[in-house]
């Protein structure tokens, strides 16, 4: 959770910096404008890489959770059936109240 919050914070900073650089590039011309646009593109590439890294981490954690669940169900099939039935019953009760 802490990593997610840091990622979002970093993304906001990078996007704000890129926005500022693009605004500055729009008000200038020539070589300075090209330089500012290049800095903005670099910032956006970094943001994209950070998002891709976070996505890879989430996918890996999801796969690990799925493997653990699969192992548990294979090791304890009747417990898994009981848990699924209980969850289904509770969801049914909650849906019936609405």
Secondary structure, 3 states (H helix, E strand, C coil): CHHHHHHHHHHHHHHHHHHHHHHHHHHCCCHHHHHHHHHHHHHHHHHHHHHHHHHHHHHHHHHHHHHHHHHHHHHCHHHHHHHHHHHHHHHHHHHHHC
